[in-house]
Amino acid sequence: MSWRTRPRRRNFPRRRGRRLFWPGGLSARLLTLTILFVAAGGMMALPPALAAYQESWLLDRVRAAETISRISDIAPERMTLRQREQLLQGAGVEWVAISTEDVGLRLVLQGARRPERPYLVDLRQQGPASWLGGPFNTLFGGDGRYVRVRAEPRFIQADYVEVVAPDAELKQELWGYLWRVVIIVAFVSGLAGVLVYLSLNLFLVRPMQKITHAMERFRADPEDPAAKIELSGRRDEIGRAEAELDRMQADLRAALNSRARLAALGEAVAKINHDLRNMLTSAQIASERLAALKDPKVSQALPRLERALDRAVKLATDVLAYGKTQEAAPEPRALPLAPAVEAAAEEARLSDEGVRLVNEVGKAEQVIADPDQLHRILVNLLRNAREAIEHQEGRKAAGRIRVSLVQAEAASLVRIADNGPGVPERMRERMFQPFSGSARPEGAGLGLAIARELAQGHGGDVDLIETGLAGSTFELRLPGAPPPAVAPRSRTAKKPQ
């Protein structure tokens, strides 16, 4: 049953209605990662924001302390303790001191209670670590503490202004600011994540889902029209992926069509081969009867006929076996190459009147190969060369096919060179492919494919090593080092004792 006639399988997952969120899919991961990355960026900006807020709060207290210190300097003897406490309370500090060169540190205003062991924050010289870690020291340093702040003055002439204030209000302000920043970062992260998610889902995830769905449908049923990818015309990687998938689907459909045709052809060849083998068996019986005749001409031609019939029957049997499984494994052994070339040339219809064989292989030179498969390889290569020469238009020179053997390291290189028209460039890439490697309209394109398959079964190969207007040269590589040729000894008479 061909792939076009078998029932369609609907085992791919059904495509549900379009939705923006795909749990566990790429969309959900993009949304989650975008929110996390934006939130992480906001959290990285949180320590500098808290440090800047605390510095601004402390500077406000210092500037307010400068103002009330100038008021107290106008008429210090007229101010009562109650008025000073009100000034300090309005500035949010417990006491104010000013440092000058001539006097040193001078206490300007002091409240009713004296703060105990305040921690120092010098705004004049702060390193990055102390500046960033200051807010966290305030938040997690405990309750009931006081902070001692030093800063450069702005409204008075002095070296620095120093104030002492309780940090409870600062801590409360920092916590409020922290939560506001966290809420803002969370909102921005969610909004940015949704925007990035929608953008990526539109430009990336949706097209990838479409490509994936087309692949799933094509795998389930290559004939399904919905399996064909719709090209969006984009010029980015998504557009290239769509174009490549479309070409791949077209190539696979063509390959499946070719496979169906080959399957039908193989079935027909198997039937023909079965009948042909029966006919050849009848021919063998007739040849056995001819062997009983005493005609010298019949006796001379009969061995060739028997060898041809044996090879034909074996080939028919092998073709039937190949249709069921694969090519039989070779049984290589050392054998002389020159007689094998002569026998193959005879079956390939090379002759002195037509395309002539020039056998440059020495009589003692050997190769390691399966005899029957080597014969088939040489016949296919010689027949292809002869047919190429005979079908060359306007040819005047006599056809010639030269066969030589070169012994390489642990390999034998059999070269078949002809003086034909050469292999057209359009055929070189697919010349070893079945049903596509023939340059002649009536050719099936199986000869080179069979030769290469048989050679590769030996662990070797068949390649085109040279082609042009002067002809083509094919090289059959057979692995294995044959035994060295031994010249026959000449018999000499023994001398009498």
C-alpha positions in Angstrom: 0.0 0.0 0.0 1.5 3.3 -1.0 1.7 6.3 1.3 -1.0 8.0 -0.8 -3.5 5.2 -0.4 -3.1 4.4 3.3 -5.6 6.0 5.7 -4.6 9.2 7.4 -3.5 9.2 11.0 -4.8 11.9 13.2 -2.5 11.3 16.2 -1.1 14.8 16.4 -2.3 17.0 19.3 -5.3 19.1 18.4 -4.8 22.8 18.1 -6.8 24.5 20.7 -8.2 28.0 20.5 -5.6 30.8 20.4 -4.5 32.0 23.8 -1.8 34.3 25.0 -0.7 32.2 28.0 0.6 28.7 27.4 1.3 27.0 30.8 4.7 25.4 30.7 5.4 26.7 27.3 7.7 29.3 25.9 5.2 32.1 26.5 5.0 31.5 30.2 8.7 31.2 30.6 9.2 34.5 28.7 6.7 36.3 30.9 8.2 34.9 34.2 11.8 35.7 33.2 10.9 39.2 32.1 9.2 40.0 35.4 12.1 38.5 37.4 14.8 40.4 35.4 12.9 43.7 35.7 12.3 43.1 39.4 16.0 42.2 39.9 17.0 45.5 38.2 14.6 47.4 40.5 16.0 45.7 43.6 19.5 46.6 42.5 18.5 50.3 42.4 16.9 50.1 45.9 20.0 50.5 48.1 21.1 53.7 46.3 17.6 55.1 46.5 17.4 54.4 50.3 20.8 55.9 50.8 19.9 59.1 48.9 16.6 59.4 50.8 18.4 59.0 54.2 21.1 61.6 53.2 18.4 64.0 52.1 16.5 63.5 55.4 19.6 64.1 57.5 20.6 67.2 55.6 17.1 68.6 56.2 17.8 68.2 59.9 21.2 69.9 59.6 19.8 72.9 57.7 17.0 73.3 60.2 19.6 73.2 63.0 21.6 75.9 61.2 18.5 78.1 61.1 17.6 77.8 64.8 21.3 78.3 65.7 21.2 81.7 64.0 18.0 82.6 65.8 19.5 81.7 69.2 22.6 83.8 68.4 20.5 86.9 68.0 19.4 87.1 71.6 20.6 84.1 73.5 20.1 85.7 77.0 16.4 86.4 76.3 15.5 82.8 75.2 14.0 80.6 77.9 14.5 76.9 78.2 11.0 76.3 77.0 11.7 78.3 73.8 14.9 76.4 73.1 13.1 73.1 73.5 10.4 74.3 71.0 13.1 75.3 68.5 14.8 72.0 68.8 11.6 70.1 68.6 10.6 72.0 65.4 14.0 71.1 63.9 13.7 67.5 65.0 17.0 67.4 66.9 18.1 67.1 70.5 21.1 69.4 70.4 23.1 71.5 67.9 26.8 72.2 67.9 29.1 74.3 65.6 32.8 73.8 65.1 35.1 76.7 64.2 38.8 77.2 64.0 39.2 79.7 66.9 36.7 78.2 69.3 36.5 74.5 68.3 33.3 72.6 68.9 30.7 74.8 70.6 27.3 73.6 71.8 24.7 76.1 70.6 21.4 74.5 71.6 20.7 71.6 74.0 17.4 69.9 74.9 16.1 68.8 78.3 17.5 65.3 77.9 20.9 64.2 76.8 21.0 61.5 74.2 23.1 58.5 75.1 25.8 57.0 72.8 24.6 58.2 69.4 26.2 56.6 66.3 28.0 58.9 63.9 27.1 59.7 60.3 29.6 62.1 58.7 28.1 63.4 55.5 31.3 65.2 54.6 33.2 62.1 53.8 31.4 58.9 53.1 32.6 55.9 51.1 30.3 53.9 48.8 30.1 51.0 51.3 29.1 53.3 54.3 26.8 55.4 52.1 24.9 52.3 50.8 24.9 50.5 54.1 23.8 53.5 56.2 20.0 53.0 55.6 20.2 49.3 56.5 22.1 50.2 59.7 19.3 52.5 60.6 16.5 50.0 59.7 18.0 47.0 61.5 20.1 48.6 64.2 17.5 48.5 67.0 15.0 50.8 68.6 15.6 53.9 70.7 18.8 55.0 69.1 20.2 58.4 68.3 22.2 59.5 65.3 25.0 62.1 65.3 25.2 63.9 62.0 28.1 66.1 60.8 27.8 68.2 57.6 29.2 71.3 56.0 27.3 74.5 56.8 25.4 76.5 54.2 24.1 79.5 56.1 26.8 80.2 58.7 30.6 80.5 58.8 32.0 77.3 60.4 34.0 74.2 59.8 31.0 71.9 60.2 27.6 71.6 61.9 26.8 68.7 64.2 23.4 67.7 65.3 22.0 64.8 67.4 18.5 63.5 66.6 16.5 60.3 67.4 16.4 57.9 64.5 12.9 56.6 65.2 11.3 59.1 62.7 14.1 58.4 60.2 13.5 54.6 60.5 9.7 55.1 60.0 10.3 57.3 57.0 12.7 54.7 55.5 10.3 51.9 55.9 7.5 53.9 54.2 9.8 54.8 51.4 11.0 51.2 51.0 7.5 49.9 50.7 6.6 52.6 48.1 9.7 51.7 46.1 8.9 48.0 46.3 5.3 48.6 45.1 6.5 50.8 42.2 9.2 48.2 41.2 6.6 45.4 41.3 4.1 47.4 39.2 6.8 48.4 36.7 8.1 44.8 36.6 4.6 43.4 35.9 3.8 46.0 33.3 7.2 45.6 31.5 6.8 41.8 31.7 3.4 41.9 30.1 4.5 44.4 27.4 7.6 42.3 26.6 5.6 39.1 26.7 3.0 40.5 24.3 5.7 41.7 22.0 7.6 38.5 22.0 4.5 36.4 21.8 3.5 38.4 18.7 6.8 38.4 16.9 8.4 35.2 18.1 6.2 32.7 20.0 3.2 32.8 17.7 5.3 32.1 14.5 7.2 29.3 16.3 3.9 27.8 17.4 2.7 27.9 13.8 5.9 26.3 12.5 5.7 23.6 15.2 2.1 22.9 14.4 2.9 22.5 10.7 5.7 20.1 11.5 3.4 18.0 13.7 0.6 17.8 11.1 3.1 17.0 8.4 4.6 14.2 10.5 1.1 12.8 11.0 0.0 13.1 7.4 2.2 14.5 4.7 -0.9 14.8 2.4 -2.8 17.1 4.7 -3.2 20.5 3.1 -3.1 22.2 6.5 0.4 20.8 7.1 1.8 23.2 4.5 3.5 26.1 6.3 2.1 29.6 5.3 5.0 31.9 4.5 4.8 35.2 6.3 7.4 36.9 4.1 9.6 38.0 7.0 13.3 38.4 6.3 14.6 37.5 9.8 15.4 34.1 11.2 11.7 33.2 11.6 11.1 33.9 7.9 14.2 31.8 7.0 12.9 29.0 9.1 9.5 29.1 7.4 11.1 29.1 4.0 13.4 26.2 4.9 10.5 24.2 6.3 8.5 24.8 3.2 11.4 23.6 1.0 11.9 20.6 3.3 8.2 19.6 3.1 8.4 19.9 -0.7 11.5 17.7 -0.9 10.0 15.1 1.5 6.8 15.0 -0.5 8.9 14.4 -3.7 10.9 11.8 -1.9 7.8 10.0 -0.7 6.3 10.1 -4.2 9.6 8.7 -5.6 9.5 6.0 -2.9 6.0 5.0 -3.8 7.0 4.8 -7.4 10.1 2.7 -6.5 8.0 0.4 -4.4 5.5 -0.1 -7.2 8.4 -0.6 -9.6 10.1 -3.0 -7.3 6.9 -5.1 -7.0 6.7 -5.2 -10.8 10.3 -6.1 -11.2 9.9 -8.9 -8.6 7.1 -10.4 -10.6 9.0 -10.0 -13.9 12.1 -11.4 -12.3 10.2 -14.5 -11.1 8.9 -15.3 -14.5 12.3 -14.5 -16.0 14.0 -16.9 -13.7 11.7 -19.7 -14.8 12.5 -18.9 -18.4 16.2 -18.9 -17.7 15.8 -22.3 -16.0 14.2 -23.6 -19.2 17.1 -22.2 -21.2 19.5 -24.0 -18.9 17.7 -27.3 -19.5 17.9 -26.6 -23.2 21.7 -25.9 -23.0 22.2 -29.2 -21.1 20.5 -31.0 -24.0 22.7 -29.1 -26.5 25.7 -30.4 -24.5 24.8 -33.9 -25.6 25.3 -33.0 -29.3 28.7 -33.7 -30.8 28.8 -30.6 -33.0 32.2 -28.8 -32.6 30.7 -25.3 -33.0 28.1 -26.0 -30.4 30.7 -27.4 -28.0 32.8 -24.2 -28.6 29.9 -21.7 -27.9 28.2 -23.8 -25.2 30.5 -22.8 -22.2 29.9 -19.1 -22.8 26.1 -19.7 -23.0 26.2 -21.7 -19.8 28.2 -19.0 -17.9 25.8 -16.3 -19.2 22.8 -18.4 -18.1 24.3 -19.1 -14.7 25.0 -15.4 -14.1 21.5 -14.5 -15.3 19.8 -17.0 -13.0 22.0 -15.9 -10.1 21.3 -12.2 -10.8 17.5 -12.9 -11.0 17.7 -14.7 -7.7 19.7 -11.9 -6.1 17.3 -9.3 -7.4 14.4 -11.2 -5.7 16.4 -11.4 -2.5 17.4 -7.8 -2.7 13.7 -6.8 -3.0 13.1 -8.6 0.2 16.2 -7.6 2.2 19.4 -6.1 0.7 22.3 -7.0 -1.5 24.0 -10.2 -0.4 27.2 -9.8 1.5 30.3 -10.3 -0.7 32.6 -13.3 -0.3 35.9 -11.7 -1.4 39.0 -13.8 -2.3 42.1 -13.3 -4.4 41.5 -13.6 -8.1 43.2 -12.5 -11.3 41.8 -9.3 -12.7 42.7 -9.6 -16.4 40.3 -12.6 -17.1 37.5 -10.8 -15.1 37.9 -7.7 -17.3 37.8 -9.8 -20.5 34.7 -11.6 -19.4 33.0 -8.4 -18.4 34.0 -6.8 -21.7 32.4 -9.7 -23.6 29.1 -9.3 -21.7 29.3 -5.5 -22.1 29.5 -6.1 -25.9 32.9 -4.6 -26.5 34.5 -5.7 -29.7 37.2 -4.8 -32.2 34.6 -3.7 -34.7 32.9 -1.3 -32.3 34.1 0.1 -29.0 37.4 -1.7 -28.4 38.8 -2.8 -25.0 42.4 -2.0 -24.1 43.3 -4.3 -21.2 46.4 -3.0 -19.6 46.1 -5.3 -16.6 48.9 -7.9 -16.2 48.0 -11.5 -16.4 49.5 -12.1 -12.9 47.9 -9.1 -11.2 45.2 -9.9 -8.7 42.6 -8.2 -6.6 40.5 -9.2 -3.6 36.8 -9.3 -4.4 33.7 -11.4 -4.8 33.9 -12.8 -8.3 30.3 -12.5 -9.2 29.9 -9.0 -7.8 33.2 -7.8 -9.3 31.9 -9.1 -12.7 28.7 -7.1 -12.2 30.6 -3.9 -11.3 32.9 -4.2 -14.3 30.0 -5.0 -16.7 28.1 -1.9 -15.5 31.1 0.4 -15.8 32.1 -0.9 -19.2 28.6 -0.9 -20.6 28.0 2.7 -19.4 31.2 3.7 -21.1 30.3 1.9 -24.4 26.8 3.4 -24.5 28.2 6.9 -23.8 30.6 6.5 -26.8 28.0 5.0 -29.1 25.5 7.8 -28.4 27.9 10.7 -29.0 26.7 12.8 -31.8 29.0 13.5 -34.7 31.7 11.1 -33.5 34.3 10.0 -36.0 37.1 8.6 -33.9 37.0 4.9 -32.9 35.8 4.2 -29.4 38.3 2.9 -26.8 38.0 1.9 -23.2 41.3 1.4 -21.3 41.4 -0.7 -18.1 44.4 -0.5 -15.8 45.3 -1.5 -12.2 47.2 0.5 -9.7 48.2 -1.1 -6.4 48.0 1.4 -3.5 48.7 0.9 0.1 46.3 -1.9 1.3 44.0 -1.2 -1.7 43.6 -1.9 -5.4 42.6 0.9 -7.8 40.9 -0.3 -11.0 40.7 2.6 -13.5 38.3 2.5 -16.5 39.1 5.4 -18.9 37.2 6.0 -22.1 37.5 8.5 -24.9 33.8 9.4 -24.9 32.1 12.8 -24.6 32.5 13.1 -20.8 29.9 13.4 -18.1 27.7 16.5 -18.4 28.1 18.9 -15.5 24.4 18.7 -14.6 24.6 14.9 -14.1 27.7 14.8 -11.9 26.0 15.5 -8.6 23.4 12.7 -9.0 25.1 10.3 -11.4 25.3 7.6 -8.7 21.6 8.0 -7.6 19.1 5.3 -8.9 16.9 6.4 -11.7 18.5 9.8 -12.0 22.1 9.2 -13.2 21.6 8.4 -16.8 22.4 11.0 -19.5 20.4 9.1 -22.1 16.6 9.5 -22.3 16.1 5.7 -22.6 18.5 4.9 -19.8 17.3 3.8 -16.4 20.2 5.2 -14.4 20.9 2.1 -12.4 24.3 1.0 -13.7 26.5 3.3 -11.7 24.2 3.1 -8.6 24.5 -0.7 -8.6 28.3 -0.6 -9.2 28.8 1.8 -6.3 26.5 -0.2 -3.9 28.4 -3.4 -4.7 31.8 -1.7 -4.3 30.8 -0.2 -1.0 29.7 -3.6 0.2 33.3 -4.6 -0.3 34.4 -1.6 1.8 35.5 0.3 -1.3 33.8 2.8 -3.6 33.4 3.9 -7.2 34.2 7.5 -8.1 34.5 9.8 -11.1 38.1 11.1 -10.9 38.3 12.8 -14.3 36.0 13.9 -17.1 36.0 16.3 -20.0 35.9 16.5 -23.8 38.7 13.9 -24.0 36.7 11.3 -22.0 36.0 10.1 -18.5 37.9 8.0 -16.0 36.1 6.0 -13.3 38.0 4.5 -10.4 37.0 1.3 -8.6 38.7 1.1 -5.2 38.8 -2.4 -3.7 40.4 -2.7 -0.2 42.8 -5.4 0.8 46.3 -6.2 -0.4 46.4 -9.1 -2.9 49.2 -11.6 -2.7 52.3 -10.7 -4.8 52.4 -12.0 -8.3 54.8 -14.9 -8.7 56.3 -15.6 -12.1 56.0 -19.2 -13.2 59.2 -21.3 -12.8 60.8 -22.7 -15.9 61.4 -26.4 -15.8 65.0 -27.5 -16.3 66.3 -31.0 -16.8 68.1 -32.6 -14.0 71.7 -33.4 -14.6 72.7 -37.0 -14.2 74.5 -37.9 -11.0 
